[in-house]
Amino acid sequence: MTIRLAVPEEAETLWQIRNAAIQHGCKEVYSPQVIEAWTPQAMPDNYRVVIAENPFYVAITPENIPVATGYLDLRTGSVEAIFTLPQWRGKGLASAIIAVLKQEAQRRGFTRLTLASTPNACRFYQQQGFRVIQENRYHSKMARADLRCFDMGCELTPGE
């Protein structure tokens, strides 16, 4: 598997990965109505801009098909959009993307990363070196709901 920077032309495919991961991974955590509202077929206009303006990575198959995503929000130092297609879960792709994001963050002078985790992904992020700061509620306009989440942080150490 290869990790590379995404390009804005892939936005629709990356949006589909996001939706599939949420629909599969969050079904035990959020109601079907929330998941349906949170994963609209229509991609928001700004999604392509996010890909263009941030280091947005994808894990790709040998055929260059994206199957997992993640990016570093350069404004906030936050890890975002860590999503893997359900059939590709458990293969270390999200872990590889997190490792690349940590390296990218260090190159850019960040010493700490943050993220907001859904309850089902919290343990995964702990395995990646993130610690729970607090449980929180994140208001999602798209989901039209307050989503239970965990604010997490990770100190970056040189050479990590």
Summary of the structure (lengths in Angstrom):
residues: 160
radius of gyration: 14.9
end to end distance: 20.5
largest distance: 43.5
contacts: 469
relative contact order: 0.17
helix: 37%
strand: 32%
